Amino acid sequence: MSSQAERERRPALQLAIVSYDDSPDRGTIHPPDMTGIERMETWISVDLSVVVDLSMWR
């Protein structure tokens, strides 16, 4: 189990999901408190079909 200090060091992330009619839905993960160039440099997007629950790999 994680200690309080470990949880506090983990960055907070936000997930934004965009659904498409003719292609896979996409999820974009980014820090919620960043804007502009800083936010554009720290985001990642993936097809939701490749995302799995972390507990499946532990």
PyMOL Python script that loads the backbone (N, CA, C, O; Angstrom):
from pymol import cmd

cmd.read_pdbstr("""\
ATOM      1  N   MET A   1       0.834  -1.184   0.000  1.00  0.00           N
ATOM      2  CA  MET A   1       0.000   0.000   0.000  1.00  0.00           C
ATOM      3  C   MET A   1       0.883   1.253   0.000  1.00  0.00           C
ATOM      4  O   MET A   1       1.974   1.252   0.569  1.00  0.00           O
ATOM      5  N   SER A   2       0.408   2.301  -0.632  1.00  0.00           N
ATOM      6  CA  SER A   2       1.180   3.531  -0.761  1.00  0.00           C
ATOM      7  C   SER A   2       1.149   4.339   0.519  1.00  0.00           C
ATOM      8  O   SER A   2       0.138   4.389   1.220  1.00  0.00           O
ATOM      9  N   SER A   3       2.270   4.968   0.810  1.00  0.00           N
ATOM     10  CA  SER A   3       2.312   5.861   1.957  1.00  0.00           C
ATOM     11  C   SER A   3       1.729   7.224   1.557  1.00  0.00           C
ATOM     12  O   SER A   3       1.563   7.521   0.374  1.00  0.00           O
ATOM     13  N   GLN A   4       1.431   8.022   2.544  1.00  0.00           N
ATOM     14  CA  GLN A   4       0.898   9.361   2.286  1.00  0.00           C
ATOM     15  C   GLN A   4       1.887  10.185   1.472  1.00  0.00           C
ATOM     16  O   GLN A   4       1.480  10.912   0.565  1.00  0.00           O
ATOM     17  N   ALA A   5       3.176  10.087   1.780  1.00  0.00           N
ATOM     18  CA  ALA A   5       4.194  10.846   1.039  1.00  0.00           C
ATOM     19  C   ALA A   5       4.233  10.434  -0.424  1.00  0.00           C
ATOM     20  O   ALA A   5       4.378  11.289  -1.297  1.00  0.00           O
ATOM     21  N   GLU A   6       4.106   9.132  -0.712  1.00  0.00           N
ATOM     22  CA  GLU A   6       4.097   8.668  -2.098  1.00  0.00           C
ATOM     23  C   GLU A   6       2.887   9.204  -2.836  1.00  0.00           C
ATOM     24  O   GLU A   6       3.010   9.618  -3.989  1.00  0.00           O
ATOM     25  N   ARG A   7       1.721   9.208  -2.206  1.00  0.00           N
ATOM     26  CA  ARG A   7       0.513   9.716  -2.850  1.00  0.00           C
ATOM     27  C   ARG A   7       0.628  11.200  -3.141  1.00  0.00           C
ATOM     28  O   ARG A   7       0.141  11.665  -4.171  1.00  0.00           O
ATOM     29  N   GLU A   8       1.265  11.952  -2.252  1.00  0.00           N
ATOM     30  CA  GLU A   8       1.415  13.389  -2.451  1.00  0.00           C
ATOM     31  C   GLU A   8       2.385  13.705  -3.580  1.00  0.00           C
ATOM     32  O   GLU A   8       2.258  14.762  -4.199  1.00  0.00           O
ATOM     33  N   ARG A   9       3.354  12.834  -3.878  1.00  0.00           N
ATOM     34  CA  ARG A   9       4.310  13.069  -4.956  1.00  0.00           C
ATOM     35  C   ARG A   9       3.727  12.758  -6.322  1.00  0.00           C
ATOM     36  O   ARG A   9       4.231  13.254  -7.330  1.00  0.00           O
ATOM     37  N   ARG A  10       2.690  11.958  -6.379  1.00  0.00           N
ATOM     38  CA  ARG A  10       2.089  11.597  -7.659  1.00  0.00           C
ATOM     39  C   ARG A  10       1.408  12.819  -8.262  1.00  0.00           C
ATOM     40  O   ARG A  10       0.682  13.530  -7.568  1.00  0.00           O
ATOM     41  N   PRO A  11       1.634  13.063  -9.531  1.00  0.00           N
ATOM     42  CA  PRO A  11       0.977  14.218 -10.148  1.00  0.00           C
ATOM     43  C   PRO A  11      -0.520  13.978 -10.314  1.00  0.00           C
ATOM     44  O   PRO A  11      -0.952  12.856 -10.582  1.00  0.00           O
ATOM     45  N   ALA A  12      -1.286  15.010 -10.157  1.00  0.00           N
ATOM     46  CA  ALA A  12      -2.723  14.926 -10.420  1.00  0.00           C
ATOM     47  C   ALA A  12      -2.915  14.979 -11.930  1.00  0.00           C
ATOM     48  O   ALA A  12      -2.305  15.806 -12.609  1.00  0.00           O
ATOM     49  N   LEU A  13      -3.751  14.108 -12.449  1.00  0.00           N
ATOM     50  CA  LEU A  13      -4.015  14.081 -13.880  1.00  0.00           C
ATOM     51  C   LEU A  13      -5.505  14.109 -14.137  1.00  0.00           C
ATOM     52  O   LEU A  13      -6.297  13.637 -13.321  1.00  0.00           O
ATOM     53  N   GLN A  14      -5.877  14.658 -15.262  1.00  0.00           N
ATOM     54  CA  GLN A  14      -7.269  14.737 -15.674  1.00  0.00           C
ATOM     55  C   GLN A  14      -7.420  13.997 -16.994  1.00  0.00           C
ATOM     56  O   GLN A  14      -6.531  14.048 -17.843  1.00  0.00           O
ATOM     57  N   LEU A  15      -8.538  13.313 -17.166  1.00  0.00           N
ATOM     58  CA  LEU A  15      -8.818  12.580 -18.395  1.00  0.00           C
ATOM     59  C   LEU A  15      -9.977  13.245 -19.118  1.00  0.00           C
ATOM     60  O   LEU A  15     -11.047  13.446 -18.544  1.00  0.00           O
ATOM     61  N   ALA A  16      -9.756  13.583 -20.379  1.00  0.00           N
ATOM     62  CA  ALA A  16     -10.814  14.122 -21.235  1.00  0.00           C
ATOM     63  C   ALA A  16     -11.067  13.091 -22.330  1.00  0.00           C
ATOM     64  O   ALA A  16     -10.136  12.668 -23.014  1.00  0.00           O
ATOM     65  N   ILE A  17     -12.323  12.688 -22.498  1.00  0.00           N
ATOM     66  CA  ILE A  17     -12.686  11.675 -23.492  1.00  0.00           C
ATOM     67  C   ILE A  17     -13.490  12.320 -24.604  1.00  0.00           C
ATOM     68  O   ILE A  17     -14.422  13.085 -24.355  1.00  0.00           O
ATOM     69  N   VAL A  18     -13.114  11.998 -25.845  1.00  0.00           N
ATOM     70  CA  VAL A  18     -13.841  12.477 -27.015  1.00  0.00           C
ATOM     71  C   VAL A  18     -14.350  11.261 -27.772  1.00  0.00           C
ATOM     72  O   VAL A  18     -13.576  10.372 -28.127  1.00  0.00           O
ATOM     73  N   SER A  19     -15.654  11.225 -28.018  1.00  0.00           N
ATOM     74  CA  SER A  19     -16.272  10.118 -28.748  1.00  0.00           C
ATOM     75  C   SER A  19     -16.456  10.500 -30.209  1.00  0.00           C
ATOM     76  O   SER A  19     -16.863  11.616 -30.530  1.00  0.00           O
ATOM     77  N   TYR A  20     -16.147   9.552 -31.085  1.00  0.00           N
ATOM     78  CA  TYR A  20     -16.282   9.765 -32.524  1.00  0.00           C
ATOM     79  C   TYR A  20     -17.252   8.736 -33.099  1.00  0.00           C
ATOM     80  O   TYR A  20     -17.326   7.609 -32.610  1.00  0.00           O
ATOM     81  N   ASP A  21     -17.987   9.117 -34.127  1.00  0.00           N
ATOM     82  CA  ASP A  21     -18.912   8.193 -34.787  1.00  0.00           C
ATOM     83  C   ASP A  21     -18.184   7.221 -35.705  1.00  0.00           C
ATOM     84  O   ASP A  21     -18.576   6.059 -35.813  1.00  0.00           O
ATOM     85  N   ASP A  22     -17.131   7.684 -36.365  1.00  0.00           N
ATOM     86  CA  ASP A  22     -16.486   6.876 -37.400  1.00  0.00           C
ATOM     87  C   ASP A  22     -15.048   6.453 -37.099  1.00  0.00           C
ATOM     88  O   ASP A  22     -14.345   5.986 -37.995  1.00  0.00           O
ATOM     89  N   SER A  23     -14.602   6.611 -35.849  1.00  0.00           N
ATOM     90  CA  SER A  23     -13.265   6.182 -35.443  1.00  0.00           C
ATOM     91  C   SER A  23     -13.279   5.900 -33.935  1.00  0.00           C
ATOM     92  O   SER A  23     -14.235   6.258 -33.246  1.00  0.00           O
ATOM     93  N   PRO A  24     -12.227   5.261 -33.426  1.00  0.00           N
ATOM     94  CA  PRO A  24     -12.205   4.927 -31.994  1.00  0.00           C
ATOM     95  C   PRO A  24     -12.281   6.170 -31.103  1.00  0.00           C
ATOM     96  O   PRO A  24     -11.758   7.230 -31.449  1.00  0.00           O
ATOM     97  N   ASP A  25     -12.936   6.021 -29.957  1.00  0.00           N
ATOM     98  CA  ASP A  25     -12.956   7.097 -28.974  1.00  0.00           C
ATOM     99  C   ASP A  25     -11.532   7.341 -28.487  1.00  0.00           C
ATOM    100  O   ASP A  25     -10.723   6.415 -28.425  1.00  0.00           O
ATOM    101  N   ARG A  26     -11.232   8.589 -28.142  1.00  0.00           N
ATOM    102  CA  ARG A  26      -9.883   8.959 -27.709  1.00  0.00           C
ATOM    103  C   ARG A  26      -9.929   9.541 -26.306  1.00  0.00           C
ATOM    104  O   ARG A  26     -10.875  10.236 -25.936  1.00  0.00           O
ATOM    105  N   GLY A  27      -8.897   9.247 -25.537  1.00  0.00           N
ATOM    106  CA  GLY A  27      -8.741   9.818 -24.215  1.00  0.00           C
ATOM    107  C   GLY A  27      -7.467  10.641 -24.172  1.00  0.00           C
ATOM    108  O   GLY A  27      -6.421  10.202 -24.650  1.00  0.00           O
ATOM    109  N   THR A  28      -7.551  11.824 -23.605  1.00  0.00           N
ATOM    110  CA  THR A  28      -6.381  12.683 -23.445  1.00  0.00           C
ATOM    111  C   THR A  28      -6.150  12.895 -21.958  1.00  0.00           C
ATOM    112  O   THR A  28      -7.047  13.322 -21.231  1.00  0.00           O
ATOM    113  N   ILE A  29      -4.933  12.591 -21.515  1.00  0.00           N
ATOM    114  CA  ILE A  29      -4.554  12.731 -20.113  1.00  0.00           C
ATOM    115  C   ILE A  29      -3.624  13.929 -20.002  1.00  0.00           C
ATOM    116  O   ILE A  29      -2.669  14.074 -20.765  1.00  0.00           O
ATOM    117  N   HIS A  30      -3.931  14.796 -19.018  1.00  0.00           N
ATOM    118  CA  HIS A  30      -3.115  16.001 -18.847  1.00  0.00           C
ATOM    119  C   HIS A  30      -3.213  16.498 -17.412  1.00  0.00           C
ATOM    120  O   HIS A  30      -4.190  16.205 -16.723  1.00  0.00           O
ATOM    121  N   PRO A  31      -2.208  17.253 -16.948  1.00  0.00           N
ATOM    122  CA  PRO A  31      -2.311  17.879 -15.636  1.00  0.00           C
ATOM    123  C   PRO A  31      -3.406  18.946 -15.670  1.00  0.00           C
ATOM    124  O   PRO A  31      -3.433  19.755 -16.597  1.00  0.00           O
ATOM    125  N   PRO A  32      -4.295  18.971 -14.700  1.00  0.00           N
ATOM    126  CA  PRO A  32      -5.435  19.898 -14.752  1.00  0.00           C
ATOM    127  C   PRO A  32      -5.084  21.368 -14.520  1.00  0.00           C
ATOM    128  O   PRO A  32      -5.855  22.246 -14.906  1.00  0.00           O
ATOM    129  N   ASP A  33      -3.951  21.649 -13.905  1.00  0.00           N
ATOM    130  CA  ASP A  33      -3.629  23.029 -13.539  1.00  0.00           C
ATOM    131  C   ASP A  33      -2.726  23.745 -14.539  1.00  0.00           C
ATOM    132  O   ASP A  33      -2.257  24.849 -14.263  1.00  0.00           O
ATOM    133  N   MET A  34      -2.476  23.135 -15.691  1.00  0.00           N
ATOM    134  CA  MET A  34      -1.615  23.760 -16.693  1.00  0.00           C
ATOM    135  C   MET A  34      -2.441  24.309 -17.849  1.00  0.00           C
ATOM    136  O   MET A  34      -3.515  23.791 -18.157  1.00  0.00           O
ATOM    137  N   THR A  35      -1.935  25.354 -18.480  1.00  0.00           N
ATOM    138  CA  THR A  35      -2.614  25.945 -19.629  1.00  0.00           C
ATOM    139  C   THR A  35      -1.590  26.282 -20.704  1.00  0.00           C
ATOM    140  O   THR A  35      -0.382  26.228 -20.469  1.00  0.00           O
ATOM    141  N   GLY A  36      -2.081  26.624 -21.867  1.00  0.00           N
ATOM    142  CA  GLY A  36      -1.227  27.100 -22.946  1.00  0.00           C
ATOM    143  C   GLY A  36      -0.161  26.110 -23.373  1.00  0.00           C
ATOM    144  O   GLY A  36      -0.408  24.906 -23.443  1.00  0.00           O
ATOM    145  N   ILE A  37       1.027  26.625 -23.657  1.00  0.00           N
ATOM    146  CA  ILE A  37       2.152  25.820 -24.128  1.00  0.00           C
ATOM    147  C   ILE A  37       2.527  24.750 -23.104  1.00  0.00           C
ATOM    148  O   ILE A  37       2.810  23.611 -23.475  1.00  0.00           O
ATOM    149  N   GLU A  38       2.530  25.101 -21.846  1.00  0.00           N
ATOM    150  CA  GLU A  38       2.887  24.142 -20.800  1.00  0.00           C
ATOM    151  C   GLU A  38       1.974  22.915 -20.853  1.00  0.00           C
ATOM    152  O   GLU A  38       2.443  21.784 -20.727  1.00  0.00           O
ATOM    153  N   ARG A  39       0.683  23.137 -21.039  1.00  0.00           N
ATOM    154  CA  ARG A  39      -0.257  22.013 -21.126  1.00  0.00           C
ATOM    155  C   ARG A  39      -0.027  21.206 -22.411  1.00  0.00           C
ATOM    156  O   ARG A  39      -0.073  19.976 -22.381  1.00  0.00           O
ATOM    157  N   MET A  40       0.216  21.882 -23.529  1.00  0.00           N
ATOM    158  CA  MET A  40       0.437  21.179 -24.788  1.00  0.00           C
ATOM    159  C   MET A  40       1.688  20.314 -24.746  1.00  0.00           C
ATOM    160  O   MET A  40       1.779  19.327 -25.476  1.00  0.00           O
ATOM    161  N   GLU A  41       2.651  20.665 -23.906  1.00  0.00           N
ATOM    162  CA  GLU A  41       3.884  19.890 -23.789  1.00  0.00           C
ATOM    163  C   GLU A  41       3.763  18.710 -22.840  1.00  0.00           C
ATOM    164  O   GLU A  41       4.688  17.902 -22.754  1.00  0.00           O
ATOM    165  N   THR A  42       2.645  18.586 -22.122  1.00  0.00           N
ATOM    166  CA  THR A  42       2.541  17.552 -21.084  1.00  0.00           C
ATOM    167  C   THR A  42       1.320  16.661 -21.239  1.00  0.00           C
ATOM    168  O   THR A  42       0.953  15.988 -20.276  1.00  0.00           O
ATOM    169  N   TRP A  43       0.677  16.621 -22.385  1.00  0.00           N
ATOM    170  CA  TRP A  43      -0.492  15.774 -22.573  1.00  0.00           C
ATOM    171  C   TRP A  43      -0.143  14.568 -23.419  1.00  0.00           C
ATOM    172  O   TRP A  43       0.865  14.552 -24.126  1.00  0.00           O
ATOM    173  N   ILE A  44      -1.003  13.549 -23.332  1.00  0.00           N
ATOM    174  CA  ILE A  44      -0.868  12.365 -24.180  1.00  0.00           C
ATOM    175  C   ILE A  44      -2.276  11.879 -24.512  1.00  0.00           C
ATOM    176  O   ILE A  44      -3.152  11.857 -23.647  1.00  0.00           O
ATOM    177  N   SER A  45      -2.487  11.490 -25.765  1.00  0.00           N
ATOM    178  CA  SER A  45      -3.784  10.973 -26.205  1.00  0.00           C
ATOM    179  C   SER A  45      -3.629   9.548 -26.709  1.00  0.00           C
ATOM    180  O   SER A  45      -2.621   9.202 -27.325  1.00  0.00           O
ATOM    181  N   VAL A  46      -4.635   8.725 -26.444  1.00  0.00           N
ATOM    182  CA  VAL A  46      -4.629   7.330 -26.895  1.00  0.00           C
ATOM    183  C   VAL A  46      -6.039   6.908 -27.276  1.00  0.00           C
ATOM    184  O   VAL A  46      -7.022   7.488 -26.816  1.00  0.00           O
ATOM    185  N   ASP A  47      -6.120   5.883 -28.128  1.00  0.00           N
ATOM    186  CA  ASP A  47      -7.409   5.255 -28.388  1.00  0.00           C
ATOM    187  C   ASP A  47      -7.838   4.540 -27.114  1.00  0.00           C
ATOM    188  O   ASP A  47      -7.042   3.817 -26.515  1.00  0.00           O
ATOM    189  N   LEU A  48      -9.065   4.730 -26.698  1.00  0.00           N
ATOM    190  CA  LEU A  48      -9.534   4.105 -25.463  1.00  0.00           C
ATOM    191  C   LEU A  48      -9.556   2.586 -25.545  1.00  0.00           C
ATOM    192  O   LEU A  48      -9.566   1.911 -24.515  1.00  0.00           O
ATOM    193  N   SER A  49      -9.565   2.042 -26.758  1.00  0.00           N
ATOM    194  CA  SER A  49      -9.584   0.591 -26.909  1.00  0.00           C
ATOM    195  C   SER A  49      -8.287  -0.060 -26.426  1.00  0.00           C
ATOM    196  O   SER A  49      -8.271  -1.267 -26.185  1.00  0.00           O
ATOM    197  N   VAL A  50      -7.209   0.694 -26.278  1.00  0.00           N
ATOM    198  CA  VAL A  50      -5.947   0.132 -25.810  1.00  0.00           C
ATOM    199  C   VAL A  50      -5.688   0.376 -24.318  1.00  0.00           C
ATOM    200  O   VAL A  50      -4.662  -0.050 -23.788  1.00  0.00           O
ATOM    201  N   VAL A  51      -6.598   1.044 -23.660  1.00  0.00           N
ATOM    202  CA  VAL A  51      -6.435   1.349 -22.234  1.00  0.00           C
ATOM    203  C   VAL A  51      -7.027   0.202 -21.406  1.00  0.00           C
ATOM    204  O   VAL A  51      -8.141  -0.255 -21.664  1.00  0.00           O
ATOM    205  N   VAL A  52      -6.273  -0.249 -20.422  1.00  0.00           N
ATOM    206  CA  VAL A  52      -6.741  -1.311 -19.520  1.00  0.00           C
ATOM    207  C   VAL A  52      -6.651  -0.820 -18.082  1.00  0.00           C
ATOM    208  O   VAL A  52      -5.907   0.112 -17.777  1.00  0.00           O
ATOM    209  N   ASP A  53      -7.402  -1.445 -17.223  1.00  0.00           N
ATOM    210  CA  ASP A  53      -7.387  -1.122 -15.812  1.00  0.00           C
ATOM    211  C   ASP A  53      -6.038  -1.533 -15.220  1.00  0.00           C
ATOM    212  O   ASP A  53      -5.588  -2.658 -15.439  1.00  0.00           O
ATOM    213  N   LEU A  54      -5.400  -0.655 -14.487  1.00  0.00           N
ATOM    214  CA  LEU A  54      -4.089  -0.927 -13.912  1.00  0.00           C
ATOM    215  C   LEU A  54      -4.103  -2.161 -13.021  1.00  0.00           C
ATOM    216  O   LEU A  54      -3.120  -2.901 -12.983  1.00  0.00           O
ATOM    217  N   SER A  55      -5.177  -2.392 -12.318  1.00  0.00           N
ATOM    218  CA  SER A  55      -5.232  -3.540 -11.415  1.00  0.00           C
ATOM    219  C   SER A  55      -5.110  -4.873 -12.160  1.00  0.00           C
ATOM    220  O   SER A  55      -4.761  -5.884 -11.551  1.00  0.00           O
ATOM    221  N   MET A  56      -5.388  -4.890 -13.453  1.00  0.00           N
ATOM    222  CA  MET A  56      -5.242  -6.123 -14.239  1.00  0.00           C
ATOM    223  C   MET A  56      -3.776  -6.514 -14.403  1.00  0.00           C
ATOM    224  O   MET A  56      -3.475  -7.670 -14.699  1.00  0.00           O
ATOM    225  N   TRP A  57      -2.874  -5.575 -14.217  1.00  0.00           N
ATOM    226  CA  TRP A  57      -1.444  -5.824 -14.439  1.00  0.00           C
ATOM    227  C   TRP A  57      -0.634  -5.899 -13.167  1.00  0.00           C
ATOM    228  O   TRP A  57       0.594  -5.962 -13.219  1.00  0.00           O
ATOM    229  N   ARG A  58      -1.282  -5.894 -12.052  1.00  0.00           N
ATOM    230  CA  ARG A  58      -0.562  -5.964 -10.759  1.00  0.00           C
ATOM    231  C   ARG A  58      -0.598  -7.349 -10.218  1.00  0.00           C
ATOM    232  O   ARG A  58      -0.051  -7.607  -9.146  1.00  0.00           O
TER     233      ARG A  58
END
""", "prot")
cmd.dss("prot")
cmd.show_as("cartoon", "prot")
cmd.util.cbc("prot")
cmd.orient("prot")
